[in-house]
Amino acid sequence: MNRSIVLLGLMALVAVAPAMGQVKRGIYKEVPYNNDPDTFCKKGYPPHNWMAIDGKRGLWTIINPQAPLNTQHIGTFMYVCRQGGVATEPKYGADKGGGSSDPAATF
């Protein structure tokens, strides 16, 4: 009887272990420059004919209007750089603006 309990416990552990490794820790986006978001947000991606104007706001511009524009990384640039260089899940709720320390001021 003890053997069957131990065997059942081991089977349950084996069944649960893979699910434990699949914890969602945010949204990951790979960026150019050896996956360096700081460089990516400062420069943009000139090889695709666009560069960053203000990475923190996700603003970019075309370098040469006569050359073709490759938009492959623009969405990633706008998403990752607005998050401060770290791609995380979007936060919902009131935006704390104005620098007030009063909790009621956020509503």
MOPAC internal coordinates of N, CA, C and O (Angstrom, degrees):
PM7 1SCF
backbone

  N    0.0000 0     0.00 0     0.00 0    0    0    0
  C    1.4437 1     0.00 0     0.00 0    1    0    0
  C    1.5319 1   110.47 1     0.00 0    2    1    0
  O    1.2310 1   120.29 1   136.74 1    3    2    1
  N    1.3565 1   117.05 1   -43.26 1    3    2    1
  C    1.4626 1   119.85 1   179.23 1    5    3    2
  C    1.5232 1   110.95 1   -62.86 1    6    5    3
  O    1.2310 1   120.92 1   144.23 1    7    6    5
  N    1.3280 1   115.84 1   -35.77 1    7    6    5
  C    1.4629 1   119.96 1   179.01 1    9    7    6
  C    1.5205 1   111.14 1   -63.31 1   10    9    7
  O    1.2310 1   120.39 1   138.16 1   11   10    9
  N    1.3111 1   116.86 1   -41.84 1   11   10    9
  C    1.4617 1   120.30 1  -179.04 1   13   11   10
  C    1.5313 1   110.78 1   -67.79 1   14   13   11
  O    1.2310 1   119.61 1   146.04 1   15   14   13
  N    1.3152 1   118.36 1   -33.96 1   15   14   13
  C    1.4686 1   121.34 1   177.35 1   17   15   14
  C    1.5232 1   110.25 1   -68.33 1   18   17   15
  O    1.2310 1   120.55 1   136.49 1   19   18   17
  N    1.3202 1   116.56 1   -43.51 1   19   18   17
  C    1.4624 1   120.49 1   178.28 1   21   19   18
  C    1.5208 1   110.15 1   -64.34 1   22   21   19
  O    1.2310 1   120.25 1   136.86 1   23   22   21
  N    1.3190 1   117.14 1   -43.14 1   23   22   21
  C    1.4533 1   121.28 1   178.67 1   25   23   22
  C    1.5308 1   111.05 1   -62.98 1   26   25   23
  O    1.2310 1   119.84 1   137.97 1   27   26   25
  N    1.3003 1   117.91 1   -42.03 1   27   26   25
  C    1.4606 1   122.30 1   177.92 1   29   27   26
  C    1.5278 1   110.64 1   -64.22 1   30   29   27
  O    1.2310 1   120.51 1   139.49 1   31   30   29
  N    1.3328 1   116.63 1   -40.51 1   31   30   29
  C    1.4653 1   120.99 1   177.82 1   33   31   30
  C    1.5218 1   111.97 1   -63.87 1   34   33   31
  O    1.2310 1   120.32 1   137.87 1   35   34   33
  N    1.3357 1   117.00 1   -42.13 1   35   34   33
  C    1.4673 1   120.53 1   177.73 1   37   35   34
  C    1.5238 1   111.58 1   -65.38 1   38   37   35
  O    1.2310 1   120.29 1   140.71 1   39   38   37
  N    1.3244 1   117.04 1   -39.29 1   39   38   37
  C    1.4607 1   120.28 1   178.21 1   41   39   38
  C    1.5254 1   110.76 1   -64.51 1   42   41   39
  O    1.2310 1   120.24 1   140.53 1   43   42   41
  N    1.3245 1   117.14 1   -39.47 1   43   42   41
  C    1.4668 1   120.62 1   178.22 1   45   43   42
  C    1.5287 1   110.43 1   -66.35 1   46   45   43
  O    1.2310 1   119.85 1   140.45 1   47   46   45
  N    1.3165 1   117.90 1   -39.55 1   47   46   45
  C    1.4557 1   122.03 1   178.87 1   49   47   46
  C    1.5302 1   111.34 1   -64.41 1   50   49   47
  O    1.2310 1   120.53 1   138.50 1   51   50   49
  N    1.3158 1   116.60 1   -41.50 1   51   50   49
  C    1.4628 1   120.95 1   178.93 1   53   51   50
  C    1.5323 1   110.08 1   -65.71 1   54   53   51
  O    1.2310 1   120.14 1   144.83 1   55   54   53
  N    1.3151 1   117.34 1   -35.17 1   55   54   53
  C    1.4613 1   120.93 1  -179.55 1   57   55   54
  C    1.5294 1   111.90 1   -72.55 1   58   57   55
  O    1.2310 1   119.91 1   147.87 1   59   58   57
  N    1.3273 1   117.78 1   -32.13 1   59   58   57
  C    1.4649 1   122.14 1  -176.33 1   61   59   58
  C    1.5233 1   111.89 1   -88.11 1   62   61   59
  O    1.2310 1   118.70 1   151.52 1   63   62   61
  N    1.2950 1   120.08 1   -28.48 1   63   62   61
  C    1.4669 1   123.43 1  -174.54 1   65   63   62
  C    1.5268 1   113.87 1   -56.35 1   66   65   63
  O    1.2310 1   118.29 1   134.75 1   67   66   65
  N    1.3376 1   120.87 1   -45.25 1   67   66   65
  C    1.4683 1   118.26 1   178.87 1   69   67   66
  C    1.5225 1   113.15 1   -62.85 1   70   69   67
  O    1.2310 1   119.52 1   145.44 1   71   70   69
  N    1.3195 1   118.53 1   -34.56 1   71   70   69
  C    1.4585 1   121.17 1   179.54 1   73   71   70
  C    1.5257 1   111.41 1   -68.73 1   74   73   71
  O    1.2310 1   119.85 1   151.37 1   75   74   73
  N    1.3064 1   117.89 1   -28.63 1   75   74   73
  C    1.4648 1   121.19 1   179.91 1   77   75   74
  C    1.5216 1   111.32 1   -69.75 1   78   77   75
  O    1.2310 1   119.52 1   152.26 1   79   78   77
  N    1.3032 1   118.52 1   -27.74 1   79   78   77
  C    1.4523 1   121.92 1  -179.32 1   81   79   78
  C    1.5184 1   113.74 1   -81.99 1   82   81   79
  O    1.2310 1   119.54 1   174.98 1   83   82   81
  N    1.3078 1   118.48 1    -5.02 1   83   82   81
  C    1.4520 1   122.05 1  -176.06 1   85   83   82
  C    1.5230 1   111.72 1  -103.90 1   86   85   83
  O    1.2310 1   119.83 1  -135.77 1   87   86   85
  N    1.3195 1   117.92 1    44.23 1   87   86   85
  C    1.4555 1   122.74 1   179.11 1   89   87   86
  C    1.5160 1   108.60 1   -77.17 1   90   89   87
  O    1.2310 1   120.09 1   -49.50 1   91   90   89
  N    1.3234 1   117.43 1   130.50 1   91   90   89
  C    1.4616 1   121.64 1   179.96 1   93   91   90
  C    1.5250 1   108.78 1   -81.67 1   94   93   91
  O    1.2310 1   120.53 1   -60.78 1   95   94   93
  N    1.3260 1   116.58 1   119.22 1   95   94   93
  C    1.4612 1   121.31 1  -177.21 1   97   95   94
  C    1.5189 1   112.20 1  -113.82 1   98   97   95
  O    1.2310 1   119.21 1  -154.30 1   99   98   97
  N    1.2871 1   119.11 1    25.70 1   99   98   97
  C    1.4575 1   121.78 1  -178.21 1  101   99   98
  C    1.5131 1   110.16 1   116.04 1  102  101   99
  O    1.2310 1   121.33 1    -2.76 1  103  102  101
  N    1.2854 1   115.06 1   177.24 1  103  102  101
  C    1.4530 1   121.44 1  -178.80 1  105  103  102
  C    1.5096 1   108.45 1   -98.95 1  106  105  103
  O    1.2310 1   120.32 1   -51.18 1  107  106  105
  N    1.3028 1   116.99 1   128.82 1  107  106  105
  C    1.4586 1   121.80 1  -177.67 1  109  107  106
  C    1.5144 1   109.35 1  -107.26 1  110  109  107
  O    1.2310 1   120.60 1   -49.78 1  111  110  109
  N    1.3098 1   116.46 1   130.22 1  111  110  109
  C    1.4609 1   122.35 1   175.61 1  113  111  110
  C    1.5186 1   107.76 1  -126.68 1  114  113  111
  O    1.2310 1   120.83 1   -51.06 1  115  114  113
  N    1.3124 1   116.02 1   128.94 1  115  114  113
  C    1.4536 1   120.29 1   177.74 1  117  115  114
  C    1.5207 1   109.08 1   -82.58 1  118  117  115
  O    1.2310 1   120.28 1   -42.95 1  119  118  117
  N    1.3287 1   117.07 1   137.05 1  119  118  117
  C    1.4633 1   122.58 1  -178.90 1  121  119  118
  C    1.5265 1   109.78 1  -122.70 1  122  121  119
  O    1.2310 1   119.83 1   -20.28 1  123  122  121
  N    1.3443 1   117.93 1   159.72 1  123  122  121
  C    1.4689 1   121.00 1   177.50 1  125  123  122
  C    1.5273 1   112.17 1   -65.30 1  126  125  123
  O    1.2310 1   120.42 1     4.24 1  127  126  125
  N    1.3158 1   116.80 1  -175.76 1  127  126  125
  C    1.4687 1   125.17 1  -178.47 1  129  127  126
  C    1.5270 1   110.89 1    62.61 1  130  129  127
  O    1.2310 1   120.43 1  -127.73 1  131  130  129
  N    1.3089 1   116.79 1    52.27 1  131  130  129
  C    1.4696 1   123.13 1  -179.58 1  133  131  130
  C    1.5229 1   111.94 1    53.78 1  134  133  131
  O    1.2310 1   121.45 1  -140.61 1  135  134  133
  N    1.3220 1   114.84 1    39.39 1  135  134  133
  C    1.4643 1   122.62 1   177.60 1  137  135  134
  C    1.5301 1   111.89 1    61.45 1  138  137  135
  O    1.2310 1   120.41 1  -138.91 1  139  138  137
  N    1.3348 1   116.81 1    41.09 1  139  138  137
  C    1.4630 1   123.13 1   178.79 1  141  139  138
  C    1.5260 1   109.11 1  -106.36 1  142  141  139
  O    1.2310 1   119.63 1   -80.84 1  143  142  141
  N    1.3388 1   118.31 1    99.16 1  143  142  141
  C    1.4644 1   119.98 1  -176.50 1  145  143  142
  C    1.5298 1   113.25 1   -65.75 1  146  145  143
  O    1.2310 1   119.16 1   151.17 1  147  146  145
  N    1.3305 1   119.22 1   -28.83 1  147  146  145
  C    1.4622 1   120.46 1   179.40 1  149  147  146
  C    1.5244 1   111.02 1   -63.38 1  150  149  147
  O    1.2310 1   120.16 1   131.49 1  151  150  149
  N    1.3145 1   117.30 1   -48.51 1  151  150  149
  C    1.4615 1   121.16 1   178.44 1  153  151  150
  C    1.5242 1   110.19 1   -64.91 1  154  153  151
  O    1.2310 1   120.21 1   137.31 1  155  154  153
  N    1.3134 1   117.20 1   -42.69 1  155  154  153
  C    1.4584 1   121.77 1  -179.77 1  157  155  154
  C    1.5258 1   111.04 1   -60.48 1  158  157  155
  O    1.2310 1   119.99 1   137.95 1  159  158  157
  N    1.3354 1   117.62 1   -42.05 1  159  158  157
  C    1.4592 1   120.89 1  -178.21 1  161  159  158
  C    1.5317 1   111.98 1   -74.51 1  162  161  159
  O    1.2310 1   119.58 1   155.34 1  163  162  161
  N    1.3172 1   118.40 1   -24.66 1  163  162  161
  C    1.4654 1   121.26 1   178.06 1  165  163  162
  C    1.5259 1   111.81 1   -81.67 1  166  165  163
  O    1.2310 1   120.10 1   141.28 1  167  166  165
  N    1.3301 1   117.41 1   -38.72 1  167  166  165
  C    1.4587 1   121.34 1  -173.21 1  169  167  166
  C    1.5212 1   114.56 1   -99.83 1  170  169  167
  O    1.2310 1   120.17 1   151.42 1  171  170  169
  N    1.3229 1   117.29 1   -28.58 1  171  170  169
  C    1.4599 1   118.62 1  -167.49 1  173  171  170
  C    1.5140 1   107.68 1    79.10 1  174  173  171
  O    1.2310 1   120.20 1    37.93 1  175  174  173
  N    1.3305 1   117.22 1  -142.07 1  175  174  173
  C    1.4610 1   119.32 1   177.32 1  177  175  174
  C    1.5265 1   109.60 1  -143.05 1  178  177  175
  O    1.2310 1   120.40 1   -99.64 1  179  178  177
  N    1.3445 1   116.83 1    80.36 1  179  178  177
  C    1.4720 1   121.07 1  -178.54 1  181  179  178
  C    1.5243 1   115.47 1   -54.11 1  182  181  179
  O    1.2310 1   117.77 1   147.35 1  183  182  181
  N    1.3371 1   121.85 1   -32.65 1  183  182  181
  C    1.4647 1   118.69 1   177.56 1  185  183  182
  C    1.5375 1   113.34 1   -59.80 1  186  185  183
  O    1.2310 1   119.96 1   159.74 1  187  186  185
  N    1.3256 1   117.68 1   -20.26 1  187  186  185
  C    1.4694 1   121.57 1   178.01 1  189  187  186
  C    1.5263 1   111.41 1  -101.12 1  190  189  187
  O    1.2310 1   120.23 1  -166.68 1  191  190  189
  N    1.3421 1   117.17 1    13.32 1  191  190  189
  C    1.4634 1   124.24 1   174.71 1  193  191  190
  C    1.5303 1   113.73 1    72.51 1  194  193  191
  O    1.2310 1   119.80 1  -148.19 1  195  194  193
  N    1.3077 1   117.99 1    31.81 1  195  194  193
  C    1.4631 1   120.23 1   171.46 1  197  195  194
  C    1.5179 1   109.22 1  -146.42 1  198  197  195
  O    1.2310 1   120.97 1   -26.21 1  199  198  197
  N    1.3393 1   115.76 1   153.79 1  199  198  197
  C    1.4639 1   121.16 1  -179.55 1  201  199  198
  C    1.5186 1   109.89 1  -138.93 1  202  201  199
  O    1.2310 1   121.36 1   -18.93 1  203  202  201
  N    1.3127 1   115.01 1   161.07 1  203  202  201
  C    1.4566 1   121.10 1  -179.32 1  205  203  202
  C    1.5213 1   110.49 1   -77.25 1  206  205  203
  O    1.2310 1   120.64 1   -40.73 1  207  206  205
  N    1.3186 1   116.37 1   139.27 1  207  206  205
  C    1.4666 1   122.11 1   169.80 1  209  207  206
  C    1.5238 1   107.60 1  -100.51 1  210  209  207
  O    1.2310 1   120.90 1   125.87 1  211  210  209
  N    1.3206 1   115.89 1   -54.13 1  211  210  209
  C    1.4627 1   122.71 1   178.51 1  213  211  210
  C    1.5312 1   106.98 1  -141.00 1  214  213  211
  O    1.2310 1   120.80 1   -83.58 1  215  214  213
  N    1.3254 1   116.07 1    96.42 1  215  214  213
  C    1.4538 1   120.79 1  -175.98 1  217  215  214
  C    1.5100 1   113.60 1   -62.38 1  218  217  215
  O    1.2310 1   119.93 1   144.73 1  219  218  217
  N    1.3403 1   117.74 1   -35.27 1  219  218  217
  C    1.4670 1   120.53 1  -177.62 1  221  219  218
  C    1.5226 1   111.84 1   -65.54 1  222  221  219
  O    1.2310 1   120.39 1   155.36 1  223  222  221
  N    1.3193 1   116.86 1   -24.64 1  223  222  221
  C    1.4640 1   120.55 1   177.10 1  225  223  222
  C    1.5228 1   111.58 1  -102.81 1  226  225  223
  O    1.2310 1   119.95 1   177.91 1  227  226  225
  N    1.3225 1   117.69 1    -2.09 1  227  226  225
  C    1.4575 1   121.78 1   178.76 1  229  227  226
  C    1.5203 1   113.27 1    75.60 1  230  229  227
  O    1.2310 1   120.16 1  -152.82 1  231  230  229
  N    1.3394 1   117.30 1    27.18 1  231  230  229
  C    1.4610 1   121.31 1  -178.59 1  233  231  230
  C    1.5239 1   110.80 1   -94.21 1  234  233  231
  O    1.2310 1   120.87 1   -41.80 1  235  234  233
  N    1.3238 1   115.94 1   138.20 1  235  234  233
  C    1.4615 1   122.14 1  -178.49 1  237  235  234
  C    1.5196 1   108.76 1  -142.49 1  238  237  235
  O    1.2310 1   120.24 1   -13.27 1  239  238  237
  N    1.3308 1   117.15 1   166.73 1  239  238  237
  C    1.4562 1   121.99 1   177.50 1  241  239  238
  C    1.5254 1   109.94 1  -143.41 1  242  241  239
  O    1.2310 1   121.54 1   -21.19 1  243  242  241
  N    1.3123 1   114.67 1   158.81 1  243  242  241
  C    1.4652 1   121.57 1   176.19 1  245  243  242
  C    1.5258 1   108.29 1   -77.28 1  246  245  243
  O    1.2310 1   119.82 1   -42.47 1  247  246  245
  N    1.3187 1   117.94 1   137.53 1  247  246  245
  C    1.4568 1   122.17 1   179.28 1  249  247  246
  C    1.5227 1   110.46 1   -79.05 1  250  249  247
  O    1.2310 1   119.88 1   128.09 1  251  250  249
  N    1.3108 1   117.84 1   -51.91 1  251  250  249
  C    1.4612 1   122.66 1  -178.38 1  253  251  250
  C    1.5247 1   108.48 1  -126.51 1  254  253  251
  O    1.2310 1   119.98 1   -72.20 1  255  254  253
  N    1.3373 1   117.64 1   107.80 1  255  254  253
  C    1.4703 1   119.40 1  -177.83 1  257  255  254
  C    1.5321 1   113.62 1   -63.32 1  258  257  255
  O    1.2310 1   119.93 1   160.66 1  259  258  257
  N    1.3263 1   117.73 1   -19.34 1  259  258  257
  C    1.4690 1   120.82 1  -178.59 1  261  259  258
  C    1.5361 1   111.88 1   -82.14 1  262  261  259
  O    1.2310 1   120.33 1   159.18 1  263  262  261
  N    1.3223 1   116.98 1   -20.82 1  263  262  261
  C    1.4690 1   121.77 1  -177.69 1  265  263  262
  C    1.5331 1   109.57 1   -91.65 1  266  265  263
  O    1.2310 1   120.00 1   -24.44 1  267  266  265
  N    1.3342 1   117.60 1   155.56 1  267  266  265
  C    1.4663 1   119.85 1   178.78 1  269  267  266
  C    1.5320 1   111.37 1   -68.68 1  270  269  267
  O    1.2310 1   121.36 1   -32.73 1  271  270  269
  N    1.3092 1   115.01 1   147.27 1  271  270  269
  C    1.4658 1   122.37 1  -179.70 1  273  271  270
  C    1.5219 1   109.10 1  -103.11 1  274  273  271
  O    1.2310 1   120.59 1   -52.98 1  275  274  273
  N    1.3331 1   116.47 1   127.02 1  275  274  273
  C    1.4600 1   121.61 1   175.04 1  277  275  274
  C    1.5274 1   106.96 1  -100.29 1  278  277  275
  O    1.2310 1   119.87 1   -63.76 1  279  278  277
  N    1.3054 1   117.85 1   116.24 1  279  278  277
  C    1.4692 1   122.79 1  -174.81 1  281  279  278
  C    1.5278 1   113.40 1   -94.30 1  282  281  279
  O    1.2310 1   119.78 1  -165.28 1  283  282  281
  N    1.3069 1   118.02 1    14.72 1  283  282  281
  C    1.4676 1   121.93 1  -173.98 1  285  283  282
  C    1.5280 1   113.20 1   -54.29 1  286  285  283
  O    1.2310 1   119.16 1   135.70 1  287  286  285
  N    1.3232 1   119.21 1   -44.30 1  287  286  285
  C    1.4667 1   121.39 1  -173.78 1  289  287  286
  C    1.5267 1   113.78 1  -104.52 1  290  289  287
  O    1.2310 1   119.27 1  -176.34 1  291  290  289
  N    1.3224 1   119.00 1     3.66 1  291  290  289
  C    1.4666 1   120.50 1  -174.83 1  293  291  290
  C    1.5286 1   111.56 1   -66.96 1  294  293  291
  O    1.2310 1   119.63 1   136.08 1  295  294  293
  N    1.3122 1   118.31 1   -43.92 1  295  294  293
  C    1.4678 1   120.51 1   178.27 1  297  295  294
  C    1.5187 1   111.81 1   -61.27 1  298  297  295
  O    1.2310 1   120.52 1   138.84 1  299  298  297
  N    1.3143 1   116.60 1   -41.16 1  299  298  297
  C    1.4639 1   120.79 1   177.58 1  301  299  298
  C    1.5268 1   110.34 1   -64.84 1  302  301  299
  O    1.2310 1   120.26 1   138.24 1  303  302  301
  N    1.3341 1   117.10 1   -41.76 1  303  302  301
  C    1.4609 1   121.70 1   177.35 1  305  303  302
  C    1.5250 1   110.65 1   -57.88 1  306  305  303
  O    1.2310 1   120.30 1   130.91 1  307  306  305
  N    1.3162 1   117.04 1   -49.09 1  307  306  305
  C    1.4611 1   120.51 1  -177.97 1  309  307  306
  C    1.5271 1   111.63 1   -64.45 1  310  309  307
  O    1.2310 1   120.26 1   142.03 1  311  310  309
  N    1.3113 1   117.11 1   -37.97 1  311  310  309
  C    1.4690 1   120.69 1  -178.56 1  313  311  310
  C    1.5226 1   112.62 1   -74.58 1  314  313  311
  O    1.2310 1   120.44 1   128.66 1  315  314  313
  N    1.3253 1   116.77 1   -51.34 1  315  314  313
  C    1.4667 1   121.18 1  -174.50 1  317  315  314
  C    1.5228 1   111.06 1   -69.53 1  318  317  315
  O    1.2310 1   119.98 1   135.98 1  319  318  317
  N    1.3148 1   117.64 1   -44.02 1  319  318  317
  C    1.4603 1   120.20 1  -174.35 1  321  319  318
  C    1.5217 1   112.40 1   -71.28 1  322  321  319
  O    1.2310 1   119.60 1   149.93 1  323  322  321
  N    1.3125 1   118.36 1   -30.07 1  323  322  321
  C    1.4705 1   120.37 1   175.07 1  325  323  322
  C    1.5221 1   110.98 1   -67.42 1  326  325  323
  O    1.2310 1   120.08 1   155.99 1  327  326  325
  N    1.3260 1   117.45 1   -24.01 1  327  326  325
  C    1.4637 1   121.99 1   179.56 1  329  327  326
  C    1.5177 1   111.71 1   -85.59 1  330  329  327
  O    1.2310 1   119.60 1  -174.06 1  331  330  329
  N    1.3142 1   118.37 1     5.94 1  331  330  329
  C    1.4606 1   121.38 1  -179.01 1  333  331  330
  C    1.5183 1   112.20 1    85.48 1  334  333  331
  O    1.2310 1   119.88 1  -158.14 1  335  334  333
  N    1.3189 1   117.84 1    21.86 1  335  334  333
  C    1.4544 1   121.18 1   178.44 1  337  335  334
  C    1.5093 1   113.62 1    91.15 1  338  337  335
  O    1.2310 1   120.15 1   178.58 1  339  338  337
  N    1.3265 1   117.32 1    -1.42 1  339  338  337
  C    1.4571 1   121.06 1   178.84 1  341  339  338
  C    1.5218 1   107.62 1  -125.26 1  342  341  339
  O    1.2310 1   120.38 1   -60.98 1  343  342  341
  N    1.2915 1   116.89 1   119.02 1  343  342  341
  C    1.4575 1   119.85 1  -179.95 1  345  343  342
  C    1.5171 1   109.99 1   -77.71 1  346  345  343
  O    1.2310 1   120.66 1   -61.15 1  347  346  345
  N    1.3234 1   116.34 1   118.85 1  347  346  345
  C    1.4559 1   121.71 1   178.69 1  349  347  346
  C    1.5160 1   108.40 1  -130.31 1  350  349  347
  O    1.2310 1   120.89 1    -5.56 1  351  350  349
  N    1.3098 1   115.90 1   174.44 1  351  350  349
  C    1.4554 1   119.73 1   178.20 1  353  351  350
  C    1.5240 1   109.18 1   -70.73 1  354  353  351
  O    1.2310 1   119.91 1   -34.07 1  355  354  353
  N    1.3392 1   117.77 1   145.93 1  355  354  353
  C    1.4601 1   119.77 1   178.37 1  357  355  354
  C    1.5169 1   110.67 1   -63.29 1  358  357  355
  O    1.2310 1   120.86 1   -36.38 1  359  358  357
  N    1.3143 1   115.97 1   143.62 1  359  358  357
  C    1.4635 1   121.42 1   179.10 1  361  359  358
  C    1.5240 1   108.37 1   -98.53 1  362  361  359
  O    1.2310 1   120.52 1   -44.43 1  363  362  361
  N    1.3057 1   116.61 1   135.57 1  363  362  361
  C    1.4499 1   121.73 1  -178.81 1  365  363  362
  C    1.5169 1   109.22 1  -107.04 1  366  365  363
  O    1.2310 1   120.52 1   -25.05 1  367  366  365
  N    1.3135 1   116.60 1   154.95 1  367  366  365
  C    1.4541 1   120.83 1   177.57 1  369  367  366
  C    1.5090 1   111.27 1   115.98 1  370  369  367
  O    1.2310 1   120.93 1    11.47 1  371  370  369
  N    1.3221 1   115.82 1  -168.53 1  371  370  369
  C    1.4629 1   121.95 1  -176.80 1  373  371  370
  C    1.5211 1   110.66 1   -69.26 1  374  373  371
  O    1.2310 1   121.24 1   -38.13 1  375  374  373
  N    1.3127 1   115.24 1   141.87 1  375  374  373
  C    1.4590 1   121.91 1   177.10 1  377  375  374
  C    1.5205 1   107.90 1   -89.62 1  378  377  375
  O    1.2310 1   120.10 1   -52.36 1  379  378  377
  N    1.3198 1   117.41 1   127.64 1  379  378  377
  C    1.4631 1   121.02 1   179.82 1  381  379  378
  C    1.5160 1   108.24 1   -83.32 1  382  381  379
  O    1.2310 1   120.35 1   -81.39 1  383  382  381
  N    1.2806 1   116.94 1    98.61 1  383  382  381
  C    1.4491 1   121.10 1  -179.81 1  385  383  382
  C    1.5113 1   110.60 1  -117.88 1  386  385  383
  O    1.2310 1   120.65 1   -11.98 1  387  386  385
  N    1.3132 1   116.36 1   168.02 1  387  386  385
  C    1.4545 1   120.81 1   174.71 1  389  387  386
  C    1.5121 1   114.65 1    85.28 1  390  389  387
  O    1.2310 1   118.68 1   171.17 1  391  390  389
  N    1.2982 1   120.12 1    -8.83 1  391  390  389
  C    1.4548 1   122.30 1   175.67 1  393  391  390
  C    1.5216 1   114.19 1    73.26 1  394  393  391
  O    1.2310 1   118.97 1  -165.21 1  395  394  393
  N    1.3080 1   119.58 1    14.79 1  395  394  393
  C    1.4560 1   121.77 1  -179.25 1  397  395  394
  C    1.5229 1   109.52 1   -77.94 1  398  397  395
  O    1.2310 1   120.78 1   -38.28 1  399  398  397
  N    1.3325 1   116.11 1   141.72 1  399  398  397
  C    1.4618 1   120.32 1   177.14 1  401  399  398
  C    1.5215 1   111.18 1   -92.45 1  402  401  399
  O    1.2310 1   120.08 1   177.07 1  403  402  401
  N    1.3404 1   117.44 1    -2.93 1  403  402  401
  C    1.4448 1   122.50 1  -179.97 1  405  403  402
  C    1.5398 1   109.70 1   -78.55 1  406  405  403
  O    1.2310 1   119.42 1   -61.62 1  407  406  405
  N    1.3580 1   118.72 1   118.38 1  407  406  405
  C    1.4658 1   120.36 1  -178.66 1  409  407  406
  C    1.5230 1   113.01 1   -60.08 1  410  409  407
  O    1.2310 1   119.89 1   150.09 1  411  410  409
  N    1.3270 1   117.82 1   -29.91 1  411  410  409
  C    1.4669 1   120.88 1  -179.70 1  413  411  410
  C    1.5328 1   111.51 1   -70.59 1  414  413  411
  O    1.2310 1   119.93 1   160.61 1  415  414  413
  N    1.3352 1   117.74 1   -19.39 1  415  414  413
  C    1.4568 1   120.97 1  -177.39 1  417  415  414
  C    1.5248 1   112.08 1   -75.68 1  418  417  415
  O    1.2310 1   119.70 1   171.42 1  419  418  417
  N    1.3211 1   118.18 1    -8.58 1  419  418  417
  C    1.4653 1   120.49 1  -178.16 1  421  419  418
  C    1.5233 1   111.82 1   -86.45 1  422  421  419
  O    1.2310 1   119.90 1   175.78 1  423  422  421
  N    1.3323 1   117.80 1    -4.22 1  423  422  421
  C    1.4692 1   120.91 1  -177.74 1  425  423  422
  C    1.4920 1   111.94 1   -96.18 1  426  425  423
  O    1.2310 1   120.10 1   180.00 1  427  426  425

